[in-house]
Amino acid sequence: MSATSEIADAYAHCEAITRSQAANFFYGIRLLARERRQAMCAVYAFARRVDDIGDGTLEHAEKLRLLDRQSRALTTTLAAAAAAAELPGDDPVMVALADAQQRFPLPADALGELIEGVRMDVMGVTYESFEDLLPYCRRVAGAIGRVCLAIFGLREDAGEDGVRAERLADDLGVALQLTNILRDVREDAENGRVYLPAEDLRRFGVIADGQHAQPAAPAAAAVLDALDRASTLAAGGSTEDAQQLAALVRFQSERAAQWFDHGLTLTELLDRRSAACVLAMAGIYRRLLERIEAHPQEALRGRVSLPAHEKAWVAARGMLGAGA
């Protein structure tokens, strides 16, 4: 098999992963030119692999071993790409990632931060305050925002705004991750994880005064118990537990919305197609956040999602907004 054919097959593999496992992401990146879209799929496939290690059912020690392996593979891959050397092995994700790095110099430190963020998941790290949560969000999502920015194109008149664009891409990633946390609050609690800051959980009566987020298991059990007690909200009830949890969801939603408002100014610095991609992807998550805020009981019952036709509408609106 020729090198060109191997790279093409590697990208096709990554695109298949992206299509099947990241509908929201794919709605946006399909607006990009082919080379940029392929690079984005390579980045997603790598991120998906790392996330799957953290979310899987393997033993704690085995997850950490596999994350270490991915960290070494990433270092080898990007070093080989930088030196234009032949990449050893036949891993299609790494083959695609190496080619993407040669076309769009990807910040290696950002991809490494993703691995460290997932390592925090495996270690069961919990968060006392939003300031404690923020570094995690920047690692697992903000870092991906910075990688994507390397693939996007800036406007010709963006000038010296590259550093500002990196900060905004990072902030937009935080907004997306805060939305994910709200979307998955029940699922995470069922898996023994708590991402909502303990100070907020105490403020809204989900955990007792004096109770902390660490260790994770008791905090997750308290969150899950509160969600179950508030089940009357889904049936139209008005218990105190339901009201407190609804207020917590709205509080977190307002925080995420502020990060969206700031992060989305990134589109002012991007070329038209890249801006359309961002508006489509972030627009879908922003729409999801609006639904969670308007109907917090949906988030309390389980994962909230948007129907395909609504995602398509948001993506189309993003294209129109980028062309304005």
PyMOL commands that set and color helices and strands:
alter all, ss='L'
color gray80, all
select helices_A, chain A and resi 3-21+23-29+34-55+60-82+92-103+108-123+130-151+162-183+185-190+198-203+216-233+240-269+272-294+296-301+308-322
alter helices_A, ss='H'
color red, helices_A
deselect
rebuild
show_as cartoon
